[in-house]
């Protein structure tokens, strides 16, 4: 710094942990020679703490976004599974000239898949209601000794 006659700036902490921006500037005499240095300290402790909080918030938001993506991936797989069973059973009914017993089994499989699909959609709607704060809870007393 003194050799190049340029100002320098850095962030430093005191012993108590407070943050400061320190500026060092050459002090030049009347003959333009460097005779010393001017040190300035600017208190940036509140700024550093706000930046830390913002970074924590960003990490939490990114984590929530990853969790949402994972949830959607699992959900799409779970929604697709009963649909695949439905398509397969319909194909069997249409193309295999199924007898009565086979039709009954196919209809049972279709019904199970539809119920599974309905349950998944209901669960998804419940999650949506919870997230938006629209979930209604019906509180009732239950005697656990009689249950």
DSSP file (Angstrom, degrees, kcal/mol; ACC not computed):
  #  RESIDUE AA STRUCTURE BP1 BP2  ACC     N-H-->O    O-->H-N    N-H-->O    O-->H-N    TCO  KAPPA ALPHA  PHI   PSI    X-CA   Y-CA   Z-CA
    1    1 A X     >>       0   0    0      0, 0.0     4,-1.5     0, 0.0     5,-1.1   0.000 360.0 360.0 360.0 -54.4    0.0    0.0    0.0
    2    2 A X  T  45 +     0   0    0      1,-0.2    32,-0.1     2,-0.2     3,-0.1   0.884 360.0  53.3 -65.9 -35.2    2.6    2.5    1.0
    3    3 A X  T  45S+     0   0    0      1,-0.2    -1,-0.2     2,-0.1    31,-0.0   0.867 117.8  35.7 -66.0 -35.2    4.8    1.4   -1.8
    4    4 A X  T  45S-     0   0    0      2,-0.1    -1,-0.2    -3,-0.1    -2,-0.2   0.509 100.3-131.6 -97.3  -6.3    2.0    1.9   -4.4
    5    5 A X  T  <5 +     0   0    0     -4,-1.5     2,-0.3     1,-0.2    -3,-0.2   0.800  62.9 130.8  60.1  31.5    0.4    5.0   -2.8
    6    6 A X      < -     0   0    0     -5,-1.1    -1,-0.2    19,-0.1     2,-0.2  -0.822  60.0-111.1-115.1 155.6   -3.0    3.4   -3.1
    7    7 A X        -     0   0    0     -2,-0.3     2,-0.3    18,-0.1    18,-0.2  -0.510  29.6-158.2 -79.2 150.5   -5.8    3.0   -0.5
    8    8 A X  E     -A   24   0A   0     16,-2.6    16,-3.0    -2,-0.2     2,-0.4  -0.947   4.7-164.6-128.8 152.9   -6.7   -0.4    0.8
    9    9 A X  E     +A   23   0A   0     -2,-0.3     2,-0.3    14,-0.2    14,-0.2  -0.995  14.7 157.7-138.2 141.4   -9.9   -1.7    2.4
   10   10 A X  E     -A   22   0A   0     12,-2.2    12,-3.5    -2,-0.4     2,-0.5  -0.976  37.7-112.5-154.5 165.4  -10.7   -4.8    4.4
   11   11 A X  E     +A   21   0A   0     -2,-0.3     2,-0.3    10,-0.2    10,-0.2  -0.894  38.8 175.4-105.2 133.4  -13.2   -6.1    6.9
   12   12 A X  E     -A   20   0A   0      8,-2.9     8,-2.8    -2,-0.5     2,-0.4  -0.913  22.3-137.5-135.0 158.7  -12.0   -6.8   10.4
   13   13 A X  E     -A   19   0A   0     -2,-0.3     6,-0.2     6,-0.2     2,-0.1  -0.928  16.1-137.5-115.7 143.0  -13.4   -7.9   13.7
   14   14 A X    >   -     0   0    0      4,-2.2     3,-1.7    -2,-0.4     6,-0.0  -0.303  40.7 -89.9 -85.3-179.1  -12.5   -6.5   17.1
   15   15 A X  T 3  S+     0   0    0      1,-0.3    -1,-0.1     2,-0.1    -2,-0.0   0.766 127.9  56.7 -65.0 -24.4  -11.9   -8.7   20.1
   16   16 A X  T 3  S-     0   0    0      2,-0.1    -1,-0.3     1,-0.0    -3,-0.0   0.525 120.7-107.9 -84.0  -5.4  -15.6   -8.4   21.1
   17   17 A X    <   +     0   0    0     -3,-1.7     2,-0.2     1,-0.3    -2,-0.1   0.511  69.5 144.9  93.8   5.4  -16.6   -9.8   17.6
   18   18 A X        -     0   0    0      1,-0.1    -4,-2.2    25,-0.0     2,-0.3  -0.552  45.7-126.5 -78.5 143.3  -17.9   -6.5   16.1
   19   19 A X  E     +A   13   0A   0     -6,-0.2    25,-1.7    -2,-0.2    26,-0.8  -0.705  29.4 176.8 -95.2 141.2  -17.3   -6.0   12.4
   20   20 A X  E     -AB  12  43A   0     -8,-2.8    -8,-2.9    -2,-0.3     2,-0.6  -0.985  29.7-131.2-137.8 147.8  -15.7   -2.9   10.9
   21   21 A X  E     -AB  11  42A   0     21,-2.8    21,-2.2    -2,-0.3     2,-0.5  -0.912  30.3-157.3 -95.8 121.9  -14.6   -1.9    7.5
   22   22 A X  E     -AB  10  41A   0    -12,-3.5   -12,-2.2    -2,-0.6     2,-0.5  -0.877   8.4-167.9-105.8 127.9  -11.0   -0.6    7.7
   23   23 A X  E     -AB   9  40A   0     17,-2.8    17,-2.5    -2,-0.5     2,-0.5  -0.954   2.4-165.5-114.7 133.2   -9.6    1.7    5.2
   24   24 A X  E     +AB   8  39A   0    -16,-3.0   -16,-2.6    -2,-0.5     2,-0.4  -0.977  12.0 176.2-117.3 122.7   -5.9    2.5    5.0
   25   25 A X  E     - B   0  38A   0     13,-2.4    13,-3.6    -2,-0.5   -18,-0.1  -0.983  33.2-111.2-127.8 138.3   -4.9    5.5    2.9
   26   26 A X  E     - B   0  37A   0     -2,-0.4     2,-0.6    11,-0.2    11,-0.3  -0.393  25.2-139.9 -64.5 141.2   -1.4    6.9    2.5
   27   27 A X  E     - B   0  36A   0      9,-2.9     8,-3.5    -2,-0.1     9,-1.4  -0.922  20.2-159.9-103.6 120.7   -0.8   10.3    4.1
   28   28 A X  E     - B   0  34A   0     -2,-0.6     6,-0.2     6,-0.3     9,-0.0  -0.822   4.9-141.0-106.9 139.5    1.3   12.5    1.9
   29   29 A X    >   -     0   0    0      4,-2.9     3,-2.0    -2,-0.4    -1,-0.1  -0.106  42.6 -80.4 -82.2-173.7    3.3   15.5    3.1
   30   30 A X  T 3  S+     0   0    0      1,-0.3    -1,-0.1     2,-0.1    -2,-0.0   0.796 131.8  54.7 -61.6 -30.1    3.8   18.8    1.3
   31   31 A X  T 3  S-     0   0    0      2,-0.1    -1,-0.3     1,-0.0     3,-0.1   0.286 118.5-112.3 -88.9  12.1    6.5   17.3   -0.9
   32   32 A X  S <  S+     0   0    0     -3,-2.0     2,-0.3     1,-0.3    -2,-0.1   0.577  74.4 135.9  69.6  11.8    4.0   14.5   -2.0
   33   33 A X        -     0   0    0      1,-0.1    -4,-2.9     2,-0.0     2,-0.5  -0.675  65.7-105.7 -87.6 146.8    6.1   11.9   -0.1
   34   34 A X  E     +B   28   0A   0     -2,-0.3    -6,-0.3    -6,-0.2     3,-0.1  -0.586  42.5 170.2 -72.9 122.8    4.2    9.3    1.9
   35   35 A X  E     -     0   0A   0     -8,-3.5     2,-0.3    -2,-0.5    -7,-0.2   0.524  60.3 -38.2-109.8 -11.0    4.7   10.3    5.6
   36   36 A X  E     -B   27   0A   0     -9,-1.4    -9,-2.9   -34,-0.0     2,-0.4  -0.949  64.7 -81.9 178.2-159.8    2.3    7.9    7.2
   37   37 A X  E     -B   26   0A   0     -2,-0.3     2,-0.6   -11,-0.3   -11,-0.2  -0.991  20.7-140.2-137.6 143.2   -1.1    6.2    6.9
   38   38 A X  E     -B   25   0A   0    -13,-3.6   -13,-2.4    -2,-0.4     2,-0.5  -0.918  20.6-160.0-102.3 123.9   -4.6    7.3    7.7
   39   39 A X  E     -B   24   0A   0     -2,-0.6     2,-0.4   -15,-0.2   -15,-0.2  -0.915   9.3-176.0-108.9 126.1   -6.7    4.5    9.2
   40   40 A X  E     -B   23   0A   0    -17,-2.5   -17,-2.8    -2,-0.5     2,-0.4  -0.972   7.2-162.5-121.8 136.1  -10.5    4.8    9.1
   41   41 A X  E     -B   22   0A   0     -2,-0.4     2,-0.5   -19,-0.2   -19,-0.2  -0.977   2.3-168.1-119.8 130.3  -12.9    2.3   10.8
   42   42 A X  E     -B   21   0A   0    -21,-2.2   -21,-2.8    -2,-0.4     2,-0.6  -0.974  26.5-123.0-117.4 126.6  -16.6    2.1    9.8
   43   43 A X  E     +B   20   0A   0     -2,-0.5   -23,-0.2   -23,-0.2     4,-0.1  -0.565  41.9 159.0 -71.6 115.0  -18.9    0.1   12.0
   44   44 A X     >  +     0   0    0    -25,-1.7     4,-2.6    -2,-0.6   -24,-0.2   0.069  34.6 116.1-121.4  20.4  -20.6   -2.5    9.7
   45   45 A X  H  > S+     0   0    0    -26,-0.8     4,-2.1     1,-0.2     5,-0.2   0.914  77.6  46.5 -60.5 -46.5  -21.6   -4.9   12.5
   46   46 A X  H  > S+     0   0    0      1,-0.2     4,-2.5     2,-0.2    -1,-0.2   0.914 112.6  51.7 -63.2 -41.9  -25.4   -4.6   11.9
   47   47 A X  H  > S+     0   0    0      1,-0.2     4,-2.5     2,-0.2    -2,-0.2   0.922 109.3  49.4 -60.1 -45.2  -24.9   -5.0    8.2
   48   48 A X  H  X S+     0   0    0     -4,-2.6     4,-2.2     1,-0.2    -1,-0.2   0.884 111.1  49.7 -63.2 -38.8  -22.9   -8.2    8.7
   49   49 A X  H  X S+     0   0    0     -4,-2.1     4,-2.3     2,-0.2    -1,-0.2   0.908 111.2  48.6 -67.7 -40.5  -25.5   -9.6   10.9
   50   50 A X  H  X S+     0   0    0     -4,-2.5     4,-2.5     2,-0.2    -2,-0.2   0.892 110.6  51.4 -65.4 -38.1  -28.3   -8.8    8.4
   51   51 A X  H  X S+     0   0    0     -4,-2.5     4,-2.4     2,-0.2    -2,-0.2   0.910 109.5  50.5 -63.8 -41.0  -26.2  -10.4    5.7
   52   52 A X  H  X S+     0   0    0     -4,-2.2     4,-2.2     2,-0.2    -2,-0.2   0.910 111.0  48.3 -62.3 -42.3  -25.8  -13.5    7.8
   53   53 A X  H  X S+     0   0    0     -4,-2.3     4,-2.5     2,-0.2    -2,-0.2   0.900 111.0  51.0 -64.7 -40.3  -29.6  -13.7    8.4
   54   54 A X  H  X S+     0   0    0     -4,-2.5     4,-2.3     2,-0.2    -2,-0.2   0.900 110.1  49.4 -64.4 -40.1  -30.3  -13.2    4.7
   55   55 A X  H  X S+     0   0    0     -4,-2.4     4,-2.4     2,-0.2    -1,-0.2   0.894 110.6  50.4 -65.9 -39.5  -27.8  -16.0    3.9
   56   56 A X  H  X S+     0   0    0     -4,-2.2     4,-2.4     2,-0.2    -2,-0.2   0.923 111.0  49.4 -62.6 -43.2  -29.5  -18.3    6.4
   57   57 A X  H  X S+     0   0    0     -4,-2.5     4,-2.5     1,-0.2    -2,-0.2   0.892 109.9  51.1 -61.9 -40.0  -32.9  -17.4    4.9
   58   58 A X  H  X S+     0   0    0     -4,-2.3     4,-2.5     2,-0.2    -1,-0.2   0.919 109.9  49.2 -64.4 -43.4  -31.6  -18.2    1.5
   59   59 A X  H  X S+     0   0    0     -4,-2.4     4,-2.2     1,-0.2    -2,-0.2   0.907 112.1  48.8 -62.4 -41.4  -30.3  -21.6    2.6
   60   60 A X  H  X S+     0   0    0     -4,-2.4     4,-2.5     2,-0.2    -2,-0.2   0.904 111.4  49.4 -64.9 -40.9  -33.6  -22.4    4.2
   61   61 A X  H  X S+     0   0    0     -4,-2.5     4,-2.3     2,-0.2    -2,-0.2   0.905 111.3  49.2 -65.0 -40.5  -35.5  -21.4    1.1
   62   62 A X  H  X S+     0   0    0     -4,-2.5     4,-2.3     2,-0.2    -2,-0.2   0.891 111.3  50.0 -65.3 -38.4  -33.3  -23.6   -1.1
   63   63 A X  H  X S+     0   0    0     -4,-2.2     4,-2.4     2,-0.2    -2,-0.2   0.914 111.2  48.5 -65.1 -42.9  -33.8  -26.5    1.3
   64   64 A X  H  X S+     0   0    0     -4,-2.5     4,-2.3     2,-0.2    -2,-0.2   0.881 110.2  52.3 -63.9 -37.5  -37.5  -26.0    1.2
   65   65 A X  H  X S+     0   0    0     -4,-2.3     4,-2.3     2,-0.2    -2,-0.2   0.909 109.8  48.2 -65.8 -41.7  -37.4  -25.9   -2.6
   66   66 A X  H  X S+     0   0    0     -4,-2.3     4,-2.5     2,-0.2    -2,-0.2   0.913 111.2  50.7 -63.4 -42.0  -35.4  -29.1   -2.7
   67   67 A X  H  X S+     0   0    0     -4,-2.4     4,-2.6     1,-0.2    -2,-0.2   0.898 109.9  50.4 -62.7 -39.8  -37.9  -30.8   -0.4
   68   68 A X  H  X S+     0   0    0     -4,-2.3     4,-2.7     2,-0.2    -1,-0.2   0.922 110.3  49.5 -63.3 -43.8  -40.8  -29.6   -2.6
   69   69 A X  H  X S+     0   0    0     -4,-2.3     4,-2.1     2,-0.2    -2,-0.2   0.909 112.0  47.9 -62.1 -41.7  -39.1  -31.0   -5.7
   70   70 A X  H  X S+     0   0    0     -4,-2.5     4,-2.4     2,-0.2     5,-0.2   0.915 111.5  51.0 -64.5 -42.2  -38.5  -34.4   -3.9
   71   71 A X  H  X S+     0   0    0     -4,-2.6     4,-2.9     1,-0.2    -2,-0.2   0.927 110.4  48.6 -60.1 -45.6  -42.2  -34.4   -2.8
   72   72 A X  H  X S+     0   0    0     -4,-2.7     4,-2.6     1,-0.2    -1,-0.2   0.868 110.0  52.1 -65.0 -35.7  -43.4  -33.7   -6.3
   73   73 A X  H  X S+     0   0    0     -4,-2.1     4,-1.8     2,-0.2    -1,-0.2   0.935 113.5  43.2 -65.1 -45.4  -41.2  -36.5   -7.7
   74   74 A X  H  X S+     0   0    0     -4,-2.4     4,-2.8     2,-0.2    -2,-0.2   0.920 114.3  51.7 -64.7 -43.6  -42.5  -39.0   -5.2
   75   75 A X  H  X S+     0   0    0     -4,-2.9     4,-2.6     1,-0.2     5,-0.2   0.924 108.0  50.4 -60.5 -45.6  -46.1  -37.8   -5.8
   76   76 A X  H  X S+     0   0    0     -4,-2.6     4,-1.9     1,-0.2    -1,-0.2   0.898 112.3  48.1 -62.7 -37.9  -45.9  -38.1   -9.5
   77   77 A X  H  X S+     0   0    0     -4,-1.8     4,-1.8     2,-0.2    -1,-0.2   0.937 112.7  48.1 -64.9 -45.5  -44.6  -41.6   -9.2
   78   78 A X  H  X S+     0   0    0     -4,-2.8     4,-0.8     1,-0.2    -2,-0.2   0.840 113.0  48.2 -66.2 -33.1  -47.3  -42.5   -6.7
   79   79 A X  H  X S+     0   0    0     -4,-2.6     4,-0.9    -5,-0.2    -1,-0.2   0.846 110.9  51.5 -73.4 -33.6  -50.0  -41.0   -8.9
   80   80 A X  H  X S+     0   0    0     -4,-1.9     4,-2.2    -5,-0.2    -2,-0.2   0.838  97.5  67.3 -73.2 -32.9  -48.7  -42.8  -12.0
   81   81 A X  H  X S+     0   0    0     -4,-1.8     4,-1.7     1,-0.2    -1,-0.2   0.929 103.2  41.8 -58.9 -51.7  -48.6  -46.3  -10.4
   82   82 A X  H  X S+     0   0    0     -4,-0.8     4,-2.1     1,-0.2    -1,-0.2   0.856 112.8  56.0 -65.9 -30.2  -52.4  -46.8  -10.0
   83   83 A X  H  X S+     0   0    0     -4,-0.9     4,-2.5     2,-0.2    -1,-0.2   0.894 104.5  52.5 -66.3 -37.9  -53.0  -45.3  -13.5
   84   84 A X  H  X S+     0   0    0     -4,-2.2     4,-2.3     1,-0.2    -1,-0.2   0.914 109.1  49.7 -62.7 -42.5  -50.7  -47.9  -15.0
   85   85 A X  H  X S+     0   0    0     -4,-1.7     4,-2.4     2,-0.2    -1,-0.2   0.898 110.1  51.7 -63.4 -39.6  -52.7  -50.6  -13.3
   86   86 A X  H  X S+     0   0    0     -4,-2.1     4,-2.4     2,-0.2     5,-0.2   0.938 110.3  47.5 -61.5 -47.4  -55.9  -49.1  -14.7
   87   87 A X  H  X S+     0   0    0     -4,-2.5     4,-2.3     1,-0.2    -1,-0.2   0.909 112.0  50.5 -62.0 -42.2  -54.6  -49.0  -18.2
   88   88 A X  H  X S+     0   0    0     -4,-2.3     4,-2.2     1,-0.2    -1,-0.2   0.923 111.6  46.8 -63.6 -44.1  -53.3  -52.6  -18.0
   89   89 A X  H  X S+     0   0    0     -4,-2.4     4,-2.2     2,-0.2    -1,-0.2   0.895 111.7  50.4 -67.2 -39.2  -56.7  -53.9  -16.7
   90   90 A X  H  X S+     0   0    0     -4,-2.4     4,-2.3     2,-0.2    -1,-0.2   0.911 109.5  52.2 -63.6 -41.0  -58.7  -52.0  -19.4
   91   91 A X  H  X S+     0   0    0     -4,-2.3     4,-2.6    -5,-0.2     5,-0.3   0.922 109.2  49.8 -60.4 -44.1  -56.3  -53.4  -22.1
   92   92 A X  H  X S+     0   0    0     -4,-2.2     4,-1.7     1,-0.2     6,-0.4   0.912 111.3  48.9 -61.7 -42.0  -57.0  -56.9  -20.7
   93   93 A X  H  < S+     0   0    0     -4,-2.2     5,-0.4     1,-0.2     4,-0.3   0.894 117.2  41.0 -64.9 -39.5  -60.8  -56.4  -20.8
   94   94 A X  H  < S+     0   0    0     -4,-2.3    -2,-0.2    -5,-0.2    -1,-0.2   0.867 126.1  27.0 -78.9 -36.7  -60.8  -55.0  -24.3
   95   95 A X  H  < S+     0   0    0     -4,-2.6    -3,-0.2    -5,-0.2    -2,-0.2   0.597 111.2  58.1-110.1 -11.9  -58.3  -57.3  -26.1
   96   96 A X  S  < S-     0   0    0     -4,-1.7    -1,-0.1    -5,-0.3    -3,-0.1   0.391  91.4-126.7-104.3   5.8  -58.2  -60.6  -24.4
   97   97 A X        -     0   0    0     -4,-0.3    -4,-0.1     1,-0.1    -3,-0.1   0.940  39.6-153.3  51.1  51.0  -61.9  -61.6  -24.7
   98   98 A X        -     0   0    0     -6,-0.4    -1,-0.1    -5,-0.4     2,-0.0  -0.197   4.9-128.2 -64.0 143.6  -61.9  -62.2  -20.9
   99   99 A X     >  -     0   0    0     -3,-0.1     4,-2.5     1,-0.1     5,-0.2  -0.222  39.3 -88.6 -78.0 179.1  -64.4  -64.6  -19.4
  100  100 A X  H  > S+     0   0    0      1,-0.2     4,-2.3     2,-0.2     5,-0.2   0.887 126.9  49.6 -60.9 -42.1  -66.6  -63.6  -16.5
  101  101 A X  H  > S+     0   0    0      1,-0.2     4,-2.1     2,-0.2    -1,-0.2   0.909 112.6  47.4 -65.0 -41.7  -64.1  -64.5  -13.8
  102  102 A X  H  > S+     0   0    0      1,-0.2     4,-2.5     2,-0.2    -2,-0.2   0.893 110.9  51.8 -67.4 -39.6  -61.3  -62.6  -15.5
  103  103 A X  H  X S+     0   0    0     -4,-2.5     4,-2.8     2,-0.2    -2,-0.2   0.904 108.7  51.7 -62.1 -41.2  -63.6  -59.6  -16.0
  104  104 A X  H  X S+     0   0    0     -4,-2.3     4,-2.4     2,-0.2    -2,-0.2   0.915 110.8  47.2 -63.2 -43.0  -64.4  -59.6  -12.3
  105  105 A X  H  X S+     0   0    0     -4,-2.1     4,-2.5     2,-0.2    -1,-0.2   0.913 112.9  49.4 -63.9 -41.6  -60.7  -59.7  -11.3
  106  106 A X  H  X S+     0   0    0     -4,-2.5     4,-2.5     2,-0.2    -2,-0.2   0.914 111.3  49.1 -64.3 -42.2  -60.0  -56.8  -13.7
  107  107 A X  H  X S+     0   0    0     -4,-2.8     4,-2.5     2,-0.2    -1,-0.2   0.890 110.6  50.8 -64.2 -39.1  -62.9  -54.8  -12.4
  108  108 A X  H  X S+     0   0    0     -4,-2.4     4,-2.5     2,-0.2    -2,-0.2   0.918 111.2  48.1 -63.5 -43.0  -61.7  -55.4   -8.8
  109  109 A X  H  X S+     0   0    0     -4,-2.5     4,-2.4     2,-0.2    -2,-0.2   0.906 111.7  49.8 -64.2 -41.0  -58.2  -54.3   -9.8
  110  110 A X  H  X S+     0   0    0     -4,-2.5     4,-2.5     2,-0.2    -2,-0.2   0.925 110.8  49.9 -62.3 -44.2  -59.6  -51.2  -11.5
  111  111 A X  H  X S+     0   0    0     -4,-2.5     4,-2.4     2,-0.2    -2,-0.2   0.911 110.8  49.3 -62.5 -42.7  -61.6  -50.3   -8.4
  112  112 A X  H  X S+     0   0    0     -4,-2.5     4,-2.4     1,-0.2    -1,-0.2   0.915 112.0  48.9 -61.9 -43.0  -58.6  -50.7   -6.1
  113  113 A X  H  X S+     0   0    0     -4,-2.4     4,-2.5     2,-0.2    -2,-0.2   0.897 110.8  49.9 -64.7 -40.4  -56.5  -48.5   -8.4
  114  114 A X  H  X S+     0   0    0     -4,-2.5     4,-2.6     2,-0.2    -2,-0.2   0.920 111.3  48.7 -64.4 -43.6  -59.3  -45.8   -8.5
  115  115 A X  H  X S+     0   0    0     -4,-2.4     4,-2.5     2,-0.2    -2,-0.2   0.906 111.6  49.9 -63.1 -40.8  -59.6  -45.9   -4.7
  116  116 A X  H  X S+     0   0    0     -4,-2.4     4,-2.4     2,-0.2    -2,-0.2   0.925 111.2  48.9 -61.9 -44.4  -55.8  -45.6   -4.4
  117  117 A X  H  X S+     0   0    0     -4,-2.5     4,-2.4     2,-0.2    -2,-0.2   0.910 110.8  50.3 -61.8 -43.6  -55.8  -42.7   -6.8
  118  118 A X  H  X S+     0   0    0     -4,-2.6     4,-2.7     1,-0.2    -1,-0.2   0.914 110.1  50.6 -62.3 -43.2  -58.6  -40.9   -4.9
  119  119 A X  H  X S+     0   0    0     -4,-2.5     4,-2.6     2,-0.2    -2,-0.2   0.916 110.5  49.3 -61.3 -43.1  -56.7  -41.4   -1.6
  120  120 A X  H  X S+     0   0    0     -4,-2.4     4,-2.4     2,-0.2    -2,-0.2   0.921 112.4  47.1 -62.6 -43.8  -53.6  -39.9   -3.1
  121  121 A X  H  X S+     0   0    0     -4,-2.4     4,-2.5     2,-0.2    -2,-0.2   0.905 111.8  51.1 -65.4 -40.9  -55.5  -36.9   -4.5
  122  122 A X  H  X S+     0   0    0     -4,-2.7     4,-2.4     2,-0.2    -2,-0.2   0.923 110.6  49.0 -61.1 -43.8  -57.2  -36.4   -1.1
  123  123 A X  H  X S+     0   0    0     -4,-2.6     4,-2.4     2,-0.2    -2,-0.2   0.911 110.7  50.6 -61.5 -42.0  -53.9  -36.5    0.7
  124  124 A X  H  X S+     0   0    0     -4,-2.4     4,-2.2     1,-0.2    -2,-0.2   0.904 110.2  49.2 -63.0 -41.7  -52.5  -34.0   -1.8
  125  125 A X  H  X S+     0   0    0     -4,-2.5     4,-2.4     2,-0.2    -1,-0.2   0.883 109.1  53.1 -65.4 -37.6  -55.5  -31.7   -1.2
  126  126 A X  H  X S+     0   0    0     -4,-2.4     4,-2.5     2,-0.2    -2,-0.2   0.922 108.7  49.5 -62.1 -43.4  -55.0  -32.0    2.6
  127  127 A X  H  X S+     0   0    0     -4,-2.4     4,-2.7     1,-0.2    -2,-0.2   0.924 110.8  50.4 -60.1 -43.8  -51.4  -31.0    2.2
  128  128 A X  H  X S+     0   0    0     -4,-2.2     4,-2.2     1,-0.2     6,-0.2   0.903 110.4  49.2 -61.2 -41.9  -52.5  -28.0    0.1
  129  129 A X  H  X>S+     0   0    0     -4,-2.4     5,-2.5     2,-0.2     6,-0.9   0.893 111.4  49.6 -65.3 -39.2  -55.0  -27.0    2.8
  130  130 A X  H ><5S+     0   0    0     -4,-2.5     3,-0.9     4,-0.2    -2,-0.2   0.942 111.7  48.3 -64.0 -47.0  -52.4  -27.2    5.5
  131  131 A X  H 3<5S+     0   0    0     -4,-2.7    -2,-0.2     1,-0.3    -1,-0.2   0.882 115.9  43.3 -62.1 -39.8  -49.9  -25.1    3.6
  132  132 A X  H 3<5S-     0   0    0     -4,-2.2    -1,-0.3    -5,-0.2    -2,-0.2   0.482 112.7-117.6 -86.7  -1.7  -52.5  -22.4    2.8
  133  133 A X  T <<5S+     0   0    0     -3,-0.9    -3,-0.2    -4,-0.6    -4,-0.1   0.713  83.5 116.0  76.1  20.3  -53.9  -22.5    6.3
  134  134 A X      < +     0   0    0     -5,-2.5     2,-0.4    -6,-0.2    -4,-0.2   0.269  34.4 123.0-105.2  10.3  -57.4  -23.6    5.2
  135  135 A X        -     0   0    0     -6,-0.9     2,-0.5    -5,-0.1    -9,-0.0  -0.594  52.0-147.6 -75.5 127.5  -57.4  -27.0    6.9
  136  136 A X        -     0   0    0     -2,-0.4     2,-0.5     2,-0.0    -2,-0.1  -0.822   8.8-159.6 -96.7 133.3  -60.3  -27.4    9.3
  137  137 A X        -     0   0    0     -2,-0.5     2,-0.8     2,-0.0    -2,-0.0  -0.959   6.3-153.4-115.5 128.1  -59.8  -29.4   12.4
  138  138 A X        -     0   0    0     -2,-0.5     2,-0.3     2,-0.0    -2,-0.0  -0.870  17.3-154.1-102.0 103.3  -62.8  -30.9   14.2
  139  139 A X        +     0   0    0     -2,-0.8     2,-0.3     2,-0.0    -2,-0.0  -0.609  20.2 169.0 -83.2 134.0  -61.7  -31.3   17.9
  140  140 A X        -     0   0    0     -2,-0.3     2,-0.3     2,-0.0    -2,-0.0  -0.992  34.7-115.3-141.7 148.0  -63.5  -33.9   19.9
  141  141 A X        -     0   0    0     -2,-0.3     2,-0.4     2,-0.0    -2,-0.0  -0.652  31.2-168.8 -81.8 139.2  -62.9  -35.4   23.3
  142  142 A X        -     0   0    0     -2,-0.3     2,-1.0     5,-0.0     3,-0.1  -0.997  20.3-139.1-131.1 130.6  -62.0  -39.1   23.3
  143  143 A X    >>  -     0   0    0     -2,-0.4     3,-1.2     1,-0.2     4,-0.7  -0.789  15.6-166.7 -87.7 106.0  -61.9  -41.4   26.4
  144  144 A X  T 34 S+     0   0    0     -2,-1.0    -1,-0.2     1,-0.3     3,-0.1   0.717  82.4  65.4 -70.0 -20.1  -58.8  -43.5   25.7
  145  145 A X  T 34 S+     0   0    0      1,-0.2    -1,-0.3     2,-0.1    -2,-0.0   0.772 106.1  43.6 -72.6 -22.9  -59.7  -45.9   28.4
  146  146 A X  T <4        0   0    0     -3,-1.2    -1,-0.2     1,-0.2    -2,-0.2   0.597 360.0 360.0 -93.0 -13.4  -62.8  -47.0   26.5
  147  147 A X     <        0   0    0     -4,-0.7    -1,-0.2    -3,-0.1    -2,-0.1   0.485 360.0 360.0 -74.4 360.0  -61.1  -47.1   23.1
